[in-house]
Amino acid sequence: MRKAGFFLMFLFLIFTLSSCNLSTNPCSNIKEKNLKDALKIDFDRIIEKNEIKGTNLCQIVIQRGGGLNIFYAYPDGKTFIFGDIYKDGVFLSKATLERIQEKSFKNFQSEIEKIVAFSYKPEGANKYVYMITDPDCPFCERAKNSIKQWADSRKVEVKVIFFPLERLHPQAKDKAVRAVCSGMQFNDYLNSKWTGQQCSQGVKKIEESIALMNKININGTPSFISFNGKRIIGFSPEGLDSIIN
């Protein structure tokens, strides 16, 4: 009887292990090289491969050209769905992007704080946003006075970071460097007082700003990151309200 019991236990263990093998993540079969070949595109790397329970789909997050792309694939790695998927009351791509962005913010927050050029803090402010701007960005220029009005009404500090997009605005980096070297403050920024001379400290800070913004996948201006890691691209009072609440 004892031998029979050991034999039955052995069979149970074999069945259990087999069941575990059958329930492994199907997304693990999707490899970077195969994905590039199937999509006929190049990208930097796969960030995540998430199984979507109950759908036989994998959510793929890739880093490509300084940004993140999210799409969906069947485990065969040959059939794809591009666009967001709505499941259980949640837009999956949007939720994943926000989670990755908030995690990235937490990982780099101390470095982000070091590249702030100057700030505007209304009396009574107890929240803050980082405003990422380009000195020659026309949208930033049109929005800056409205941003001050929003900050005053919501009692939110605005911390300004320069992110010159050199391919679009060849003179923007020079302006940003001179602004740092001259000790530009928020009122100077509002009045477009781009004065001063270049200095090594300014060059270093702006180069660090550019490198860090690329690292956390900021690719447009104006962009805003709130104290909780939520972000938006482009200015609207409603958009800023959504990331501080």
BELMO-V451976 format. One record per helix or strand of 3 or more residues. SS is the DSSP state (a for helix, b for strand). FROM is the first residue (numbers start at 0). LEN is the number of residues. If there is no record, write none. Layout:
{{SS/FROM/LEN} {SS/FROM/LEN}}
//
This chain:
{{a/1/21} {a/25/4} {a/31/8} {b/44/8} {b/56/8} {b/66/8} {a/91/23} {b/117/3} {b/126/7} {a/137/17} {b/155/7} {a/171/10} {a/185/5} {a/199/16} {b/222/4} {b/230/3} {a/236/8}}
//
